[in-house]
């Protein structure tokens, strides 16, 4: 921006700050879900809303396992979450349940 006139450089800088972190997360091509250490949802982007069928406001503060784990896989999901929360890695595929079943 050093080559721009001062009034234009200022305008460009102002527009740069209008891009919010949330806009970036919602623009990503994949679902982004963040939880705290106990598994409570802290963030749920737009792609997660589309994929799982829940609006972010409906899931904030709720357990990710209660929201997405099929009943018959609840214990396995809880065990995997316990491993991850203690620093271990868990890989593989998981079946999840959308809001509409």
Chimera marker file (.cmm) of the C-alpha trace (Angstrom):
<marker_set name="trace">
<marker id="1" x="0.000" y="0.000" z="0.000" r="1" g="1" b="0" radius="0.5"/>
<marker id="2" x="3.027" y="2.272" z="0.117" r="1" g="1" b="0" radius="0.5"/>
<marker id="3" x="2.571" y="3.275" z="-3.542" r="1" g="1" b="0" radius="0.5"/>
<marker id="4" x="-1.081" y="4.259" z="-3.083" r="1" g="1" b="0" radius="0.5"/>
<marker id="5" x="-2.154" y="7.824" z="-2.341" r="1" g="1" b="0" radius="0.5"/>
<marker id="6" x="-2.687" y="8.225" z="1.423" r="1" g="1" b="0" radius="0.5"/>
<marker id="7" x="-6.485" y="8.605" z="1.135" r="1" g="1" b="0" radius="0.5"/>
<marker id="8" x="-6.776" y="5.416" z="-0.966" r="1" g="1" b="0" radius="0.5"/>
<marker id="9" x="-4.391" y="3.455" z="1.252" r="1" g="1" b="0" radius="0.5"/>
<marker id="10" x="-6.520" y="4.360" z="4.263" r="1" g="1" b="0" radius="0.5"/>
<marker id="11" x="-9.691" y="3.226" z="2.440" r="1" g="1" b="0" radius="0.5"/>
<marker id="12" x="-8.118" y="-0.124" z="1.506" r="1" g="1" b="0" radius="0.5"/>
<marker id="13" x="-6.953" y="-0.643" z="5.094" r="1" g="1" b="0" radius="0.5"/>
<marker id="14" x="-10.455" y="0.112" z="6.426" r="1" g="1" b="0" radius="0.5"/>
<marker id="15" x="-12.041" y="-2.464" z="4.104" r="1" g="1" b="0" radius="0.5"/>
<marker id="16" x="-9.463" y="-5.059" z="5.147" r="1" g="1" b="0" radius="0.5"/>
<marker id="17" x="-10.666" y="-4.839" z="8.737" r="1" g="1" b="0" radius="0.5"/>
<marker id="18" x="-14.256" y="-5.435" z="7.639" r="1" g="1" b="0" radius="0.5"/>
<marker id="19" x="-13.368" y="-9.071" z="6.924" r="1" g="1" b="0" radius="0.5"/>
<marker id="20" x="-14.202" y="-10.888" z="10.107" r="1" g="1" b="0" radius="0.5"/>
<marker id="21" x="-12.862" y="-14.243" z="11.260" r="1" g="1" b="0" radius="0.5"/>
<marker id="22" x="-16.418" y="-15.532" z="11.095" r="1" g="1" b="0" radius="0.5"/>
<marker id="23" x="-16.662" y="-14.616" z="7.401" r="1" g="1" b="0" radius="0.5"/>
<marker id="24" x="-13.537" y="-16.664" z="6.744" r="1" g="1" b="0" radius="0.5"/>
<marker id="25" x="-14.854" y="-19.682" z="8.653" r="1" g="1" b="0" radius="0.5"/>
<marker id="26" x="-18.182" y="-19.555" z="6.844" r="1" g="1" b="0" radius="0.5"/>
<marker id="27" x="-16.411" y="-19.330" z="3.474" r="1" g="1" b="0" radius="0.5"/>
<marker id="28" x="-14.476" y="-22.557" z="4.038" r="1" g="1" b="0" radius="0.5"/>
<marker id="29" x="-15.596" y="-25.538" z="1.939" r="1" g="1" b="0" radius="0.5"/>
<marker id="30" x="-15.812" y="-27.859" z="4.958" r="1" g="1" b="0" radius="0.5"/>
<marker id="31" x="-17.690" y="-28.017" z="8.227" r="1" g="1" b="0" radius="0.5"/>
<marker id="32" x="-15.764" y="-26.500" z="11.129" r="1" g="1" b="0" radius="0.5"/>
<marker id="33" x="-16.791" y="-27.442" z="14.641" r="1" g="1" b="0" radius="0.5"/>
<marker id="34" x="-14.823" y="-26.386" z="17.716" r="1" g="1" b="0" radius="0.5"/>
<marker id="35" x="-15.460" y="-27.679" z="21.213" r="1" g="1" b="0" radius="0.5"/>
<marker id="36" x="-13.994" y="-27.045" z="24.611" r="1" g="1" b="0" radius="0.5"/>
<marker id="37" x="-12.087" y="-29.758" z="26.470" r="1" g="1" b="0" radius="0.5"/>
<marker id="38" x="-15.311" y="-31.291" z="27.750" r="1" g="1" b="0" radius="0.5"/>
<marker id="39" x="-16.864" y="-31.525" z="24.279" r="1" g="1" b="0" radius="0.5"/>
<marker id="40" x="-19.252" y="-28.577" z="24.464" r="1" g="1" b="0" radius="0.5"/>
<marker id="41" x="-19.680" y="-26.794" z="21.130" r="1" g="1" b="0" radius="0.5"/>
<marker id="42" x="-18.069" y="-23.356" z="20.979" r="1" g="1" b="0" radius="0.5"/>
<marker id="43" x="-18.214" y="-22.745" z="17.231" r="1" g="1" b="0" radius="0.5"/>
<marker id="44" x="-20.220" y="-24.223" z="14.373" r="1" g="1" b="0" radius="0.5"/>
<marker id="45" x="-19.754" y="-22.712" z="10.915" r="1" g="1" b="0" radius="0.5"/>
<marker id="46" x="-22.293" y="-22.432" z="8.087" r="1" g="1" b="0" radius="0.5"/>
<marker id="47" x="-21.128" y="-25.645" z="6.380" r="1" g="1" b="0" radius="0.5"/>
<marker id="48" x="-21.683" y="-27.505" z="9.664" r="1" g="1" b="0" radius="0.5"/>
<marker id="49" x="-25.224" y="-26.114" z="9.753" r="1" g="1" b="0" radius="0.5"/>
<marker id="50" x="-25.868" y="-27.432" z="6.246" r="1" g="1" b="0" radius="0.5"/>
<marker id="51" x="-24.174" y="-30.789" z="6.813" r="1" g="1" b="0" radius="0.5"/>
<marker id="52" x="-25.634" y="-31.635" z="10.209" r="1" g="1" b="0" radius="0.5"/>
<marker id="53" x="-28.958" y="-29.776" z="10.032" r="1" g="1" b="0" radius="0.5"/>
<marker id="54" x="-28.551" y="-27.726" z="13.218" r="1" g="1" b="0" radius="0.5"/>
<marker id="55" x="-28.273" y="-23.935" z="13.381" r="1" g="1" b="0" radius="0.5"/>
<marker id="56" x="-25.272" y="-22.751" z="15.365" r="1" g="1" b="0" radius="0.5"/>
<marker id="57" x="-27.431" y="-21.060" z="18.003" r="1" g="1" b="0" radius="0.5"/>
<marker id="58" x="-29.127" y="-24.405" z="18.689" r="1" g="1" b="0" radius="0.5"/>
<marker id="59" x="-25.876" y="-26.269" z="19.348" r="1" g="1" b="0" radius="0.5"/>
<marker id="60" x="-23.698" y="-23.772" z="21.215" r="1" g="1" b="0" radius="0.5"/>
<marker id="61" x="-22.947" y="-25.125" z="24.676" r="1" g="1" b="0" radius="0.5"/>
<marker id="62" x="-24.274" y="-28.604" z="23.886" r="1" g="1" b="0" radius="0.5"/>
<marker id="63" x="-22.239" y="-31.801" z="23.855" r="1" g="1" b="0" radius="0.5"/>
<marker id="64" x="-20.875" y="-32.704" z="20.427" r="1" g="1" b="0" radius="0.5"/>
<marker id="65" x="-21.308" y="-36.373" z="21.276" r="1" g="1" b="0" radius="0.5"/>
<marker id="66" x="-24.959" y="-35.942" z="22.245" r="1" g="1" b="0" radius="0.5"/>
<marker id="67" x="-25.578" y="-34.026" z="19.014" r="1" g="1" b="0" radius="0.5"/>
<marker id="68" x="-23.860" y="-36.246" z="16.476" r="1" g="1" b="0" radius="0.5"/>
<marker id="69" x="-23.179" y="-39.710" z="17.889" r="1" g="1" b="0" radius="0.5"/>
<marker id="70" x="-25.598" y="-42.476" z="16.889" r="1" g="1" b="0" radius="0.5"/>
<marker id="71" x="-27.001" y="-44.170" z="19.998" r="1" g="1" b="0" radius="0.5"/>
<marker id="72" x="-25.275" y="-47.455" z="19.214" r="1" g="1" b="0" radius="0.5"/>
<marker id="73" x="-21.884" y="-45.710" z="18.904" r="1" g="1" b="0" radius="0.5"/>
<marker id="74" x="-22.175" y="-43.496" z="21.963" r="1" g="1" b="0" radius="0.5"/>
<marker id="75" x="-19.706" y="-45.437" z="24.118" r="1" g="1" b="0" radius="0.5"/>
<marker id="76" x="-17.096" y="-45.663" z="21.334" r="1" g="1" b="0" radius="0.5"/>
<marker id="77" x="-17.393" y="-41.924" z="20.681" r="1" g="1" b="0" radius="0.5"/>
<marker id="78" x="-17.069" y="-41.119" z="24.373" r="1" g="1" b="0" radius="0.5"/>
<marker id="79" x="-13.953" y="-43.328" z="24.603" r="1" g="1" b="0" radius="0.5"/>
<marker id="80" x="-12.388" y="-41.664" z="21.564" r="1" g="1" b="0" radius="0.5"/>
<marker id="81" x="-13.169" y="-38.202" z="22.921" r="1" g="1" b="0" radius="0.5"/>
<marker id="82" x="-11.537" y="-39.115" z="26.240" r="1" g="1" b="0" radius="0.5"/>
<marker id="83" x="-8.380" y="-40.218" z="24.386" r="1" g="1" b="0" radius="0.5"/>
<marker id="84" x="-8.248" y="-37.023" z="22.332" r="1" g="1" b="0" radius="0.5"/>
<marker id="85" x="-8.869" y="-34.811" z="25.346" r="1" g="1" b="0" radius="0.5"/>
<marker id="86" x="-5.809" y="-36.385" z="26.996" r="1" g="1" b="0" radius="0.5"/>
<marker id="87" x="-3.571" y="-35.701" z="24.003" r="1" g="1" b="0" radius="0.5"/>
<marker id="88" x="-3.816" y="-38.948" z="22.043" r="1" g="1" b="0" radius="0.5"/>
<marker id="89" x="-4.641" y="-39.054" z="18.361" r="1" g="1" b="0" radius="0.5"/>
<marker id="90" x="-7.624" y="-40.956" z="17.038" r="1" g="1" b="0" radius="0.5"/>
<marker id="91" x="-8.146" y="-41.540" z="13.348" r="1" g="1" b="0" radius="0.5"/>
<marker id="92" x="-10.664" y="-43.302" z="11.208" r="1" g="1" b="0" radius="0.5"/>
<marker id="93" x="-14.181" y="-42.762" z="10.073" r="1" g="1" b="0" radius="0.5"/>
<marker id="94" x="-17.165" y="-42.089" z="12.268" r="1" g="1" b="0" radius="0.5"/>
<marker id="95" x="-20.812" y="-42.372" z="11.450" r="1" g="1" b="0" radius="0.5"/>
<marker id="96" x="-22.736" y="-39.303" z="12.606" r="1" g="1" b="0" radius="0.5"/>
<marker id="97" x="-26.408" y="-38.532" z="12.822" r="1" g="1" b="0" radius="0.5"/>
<marker id="98" x="-27.929" y="-35.483" z="11.210" r="1" g="1" b="0" radius="0.5"/>
<marker id="99" x="-30.636" y="-33.620" z="13.049" r="1" g="1" b="0" radius="0.5"/>
<marker id="100" x="-33.288" y="-35.246" z="10.846" r="1" g="1" b="0" radius="0.5"/>
<marker id="101" x="-31.963" y="-38.716" z="11.575" r="1" g="1" b="0" radius="0.5"/>
<link id1="1" id2="2" r="1" g="1" b="0" radius="0.2"/>
<link id1="2" id2="3" r="1" g="1" b="0" radius="0.2"/>
<link id1="3" id2="4" r="1" g="1" b="0" radius="0.2"/>
<link id1="4" id2="5" r="1" g="1" b="0" radius="0.2"/>
<link id1="5" id2="6" r="1" g="1" b="0" radius="0.2"/>
<link id1="6" id2="7" r="1" g="1" b="0" radius="0.2"/>
<link id1="7" id2="8" r="1" g="1" b="0" radius="0.2"/>
<link id1="8" id2="9" r="1" g="1" b="0" radius="0.2"/>
<link id1="9" id2="10" r="1" g="1" b="0" radius="0.2"/>
<link id1="10" id2="11" r="1" g="1" b="0" radius="0.2"/>
<link id1="11" id2="12" r="1" g="1" b="0" radius="0.2"/>
<link id1="12" id2="13" r="1" g="1" b="0" radius="0.2"/>
<link id1="13" id2="14" r="1" g="1" b="0" radius="0.2"/>
<link id1="14" id2="15" r="1" g="1" b="0" radius="0.2"/>
<link id1="15" id2="16" r="1" g="1" b="0" radius="0.2"/>
<link id1="16" id2="17" r="1" g="1" b="0" radius="0.2"/>
<link id1="17" id2="18" r="1" g="1" b="0" radius="0.2"/>
<link id1="18" id2="19" r="1" g="1" b="0" radius="0.2"/>
<link id1="19" id2="20" r="1" g="1" b="0" radius="0.2"/>
<link id1="20" id2="21" r="1" g="1" b="0" radius="0.2"/>
<link id1="21" id2="22" r="1" g="1" b="0" radius="0.2"/>
<link id1="22" id2="23" r="1" g="1" b="0" radius="0.2"/>
<link id1="23" id2="24" r="1" g="1" b="0" radius="0.2"/>
<link id1="24" id2="25" r="1" g="1" b="0" radius="0.2"/>
<link id1="25" id2="26" r="1" g="1" b="0" radius="0.2"/>
<link id1="26" id2="27" r="1" g="1" b="0" radius="0.2"/>
<link id1="27" id2="28" r="1" g="1" b="0" radius="0.2"/>
<link id1="28" id2="29" r="1" g="1" b="0" radius="0.2"/>
<link id1="29" id2="30" r="1" g="1" b="0" radius="0.2"/>
<link id1="30" id2="31" r="1" g="1" b="0" radius="0.2"/>
<link id1="31" id2="32" r="1" g="1" b="0" radius="0.2"/>
<link id1="32" id2="33" r="1" g="1" b="0" radius="0.2"/>
<link id1="33" id2="34" r="1" g="1" b="0" radius="0.2"/>
<link id1="34" id2="35" r="1" g="1" b="0" radius="0.2"/>
<link id1="35" id2="36" r="1" g="1" b="0" radius="0.2"/>
<link id1="36" id2="37" r="1" g="1" b="0" radius="0.2"/>
<link id1="37" id2="38" r="1" g="1" b="0" radius="0.2"/>
<link id1="38" id2="39" r="1" g="1" b="0" radius="0.2"/>
<link id1="39" id2="40" r="1" g="1" b="0" radius="0.2"/>
<link id1="40" id2="41" r="1" g="1" b="0" radius="0.2"/>
<link id1="41" id2="42" r="1" g="1" b="0" radius="0.2"/>
<link id1="42" id2="43" r="1" g="1" b="0" radius="0.2"/>
<link id1="43" id2="44" r="1" g="1" b="0" radius="0.2"/>
<link id1="44" id2="45" r="1" g="1" b="0" radius="0.2"/>
<link id1="45" id2="46" r="1" g="1" b="0" radius="0.2"/>
<link id1="46" id2="47" r="1" g="1" b="0" radius="0.2"/>
<link id1="47" id2="48" r="1" g="1" b="0" radius="0.2"/>
<link id1="48" id2="49" r="1" g="1" b="0" radius="0.2"/>
<link id1="49" id2="50" r="1" g="1" b="0" radius="0.2"/>
<link id1="50" id2="51" r="1" g="1" b="0" radius="0.2"/>
<link id1="51" id2="52" r="1" g="1" b="0" radius="0.2"/>
<link id1="52" id2="53" r="1" g="1" b="0" radius="0.2"/>
<link id1="53" id2="54" r="1" g="1" b="0" radius="0.2"/>
<link id1="54" id2="55" r="1" g="1" b="0" radius="0.2"/>
<link id1="55" id2="56" r="1" g="1" b="0" radius="0.2"/>
<link id1="56" id2="57" r="1" g="1" b="0" radius="0.2"/>
<link id1="57" id2="58" r="1" g="1" b="0" radius="0.2"/>
<link id1="58" id2="59" r="1" g="1" b="0" radius="0.2"/>
<link id1="59" id2="60" r="1" g="1" b="0" radius="0.2"/>
<link id1="60" id2="61" r="1" g="1" b="0" radius="0.2"/>
<link id1="61" id2="62" r="1" g="1" b="0" radius="0.2"/>
<link id1="62" id2="63" r="1" g="1" b="0" radius="0.2"/>
<link id1="63" id2="64" r="1" g="1" b="0" radius="0.2"/>
<link id1="64" id2="65" r="1" g="1" b="0" radius="0.2"/>
<link id1="65" id2="66" r="1" g="1" b="0" radius="0.2"/>
<link id1="66" id2="67" r="1" g="1" b="0" radius="0.2"/>
<link id1="67" id2="68" r="1" g="1" b="0" radius="0.2"/>
<link id1="68" id2="69" r="1" g="1" b="0" radius="0.2"/>
<link id1="69" id2="70" r="1" g="1" b="0" radius="0.2"/>
<link id1="70" id2="71" r="1" g="1" b="0" radius="0.2"/>
<link id1="71" id2="72" r="1" g="1" b="0" radius="0.2"/>
<link id1="72" id2="73" r="1" g="1" b="0" radius="0.2"/>
<link id1="73" id2="74" r="1" g="1" b="0" radius="0.2"/>
<link id1="74" id2="75" r="1" g="1" b="0" radius="0.2"/>
<link id1="75" id2="76" r="1" g="1" b="0" radius="0.2"/>
<link id1="76" id2="77" r="1" g="1" b="0" radius="0.2"/>
<link id1="77" id2="78" r="1" g="1" b="0" radius="0.2"/>
<link id1="78" id2="79" r="1" g="1" b="0" radius="0.2"/>
<link id1="79" id2="80" r="1" g="1" b="0" radius="0.2"/>
<link id1="80" id2="81" r="1" g="1" b="0" radius="0.2"/>
<link id1="81" id2="82" r="1" g="1" b="0" radius="0.2"/>
<link id1="82" id2="83" r="1" g="1" b="0" radius="0.2"/>
<link id1="83" id2="84" r="1" g="1" b="0" radius="0.2"/>
<link id1="84" id2="85" r="1" g="1" b="0" radius="0.2"/>
<link id1="85" id2="86" r="1" g="1" b="0" radius="0.2"/>
<link id1="86" id2="87" r="1" g="1" b="0" radius="0.2"/>
<link id1="87" id2="88" r="1" g="1" b="0" radius="0.2"/>
<link id1="88" id2="89" r="1" g="1" b="0" radius="0.2"/>
<link id1="89" id2="90" r="1" g="1" b="0" radius="0.2"/>
<link id1="90" id2="91" r="1" g="1" b="0" radius="0.2"/>
<link id1="91" id2="92" r="1" g="1" b="0" radius="0.2"/>
<link id1="92" id2="93" r="1" g="1" b="0" radius="0.2"/>
<link id1="93" id2="94" r="1" g="1" b="0" radius="0.2"/>
<link id1="94" id2="95" r="1" g="1" b="0" radius="0.2"/>
<link id1="95" id2="96" r="1" g="1" b="0" radius="0.2"/>
<link id1="96" id2="97" r="1" g="1" b="0" radius="0.2"/>
<link id1="97" id2="98" r="1" g="1" b="0" radius="0.2"/>
<link id1="98" id2="99" r="1" g="1" b="0" radius="0.2"/>
<link id1="99" id2="100" r="1" g="1" b="0" radius="0.2"/>
<link id1="100" id2="101" r="1" g="1" b="0" radius="0.2"/>
</marker_set>
